[in-house]
Amino acid sequence: MPIVTIQQGPRAVELKRELVKQITDAFVNAYAIPAETVQVWIHEIPTDSWGSAGKLTADK
């Protein structure tokens, strides 16, 4: 059973729904497995809890 973990900033539920669908479809097509065996976990990180290039993402 494939498990895909995504770490990202907050997104609208519609976008996450489409992402989960497309990732699931990719595994179904590539591995010829049932969609029910694919799990996608989305971990949303607030923009004040990560940074890059020395700055919090919330400050950009």
N, C-alpha and C positions, 0 to 999 in steps of 0.2 A: 504494500500500500504506500504510494508516494505521499509524502508530506512536504508541502512547500511553505516556507516561512518568509514573510515579507515584513521588513521594518521600514516604516515611512512616517511622514508627518500626517496630520489629519487630512482626510479627503471626504468628499460627499459620498453618501451611501450608494448613490447611483453609479459612481465611478468604481467603487469597490466591488459592487455587484458585477459589473462588466469585466473587471480584472479577474475575479474568481472564475467567471465563465470562460474567459479566453485561456487562462492557465489550465483549467480542467480540460478544455477541448484539446489543447496542445498535448497533454499527457495521453488522452484517449487516442489521438491520432498517431502519436509517436510510438506508444507502447502497446497499442491494441488492447487496452484494458477498459473495464466498465467505469463510467464516470463516478459511480458510487464508491470506488476505491481511492479516489483522489481527495486529499484534504488540503485546504489552503488556510493558513493561519496568518492573520494580519495583526501586527503589533503597531499601534499608532503611538508615536512619541511626540509629546507636546514640543512646540518650537522653542520653548525656553528650557528644554532638557537635552538639547544636543547642539553642537557647534561645528564649524569648519573654518579653516583659515584664521583661527584665533578669535572668532566671534560667534556668539550665540546666533542661531538661525533666526530667532525672534527679533534680533537687532538689525537684520539685513533689510 
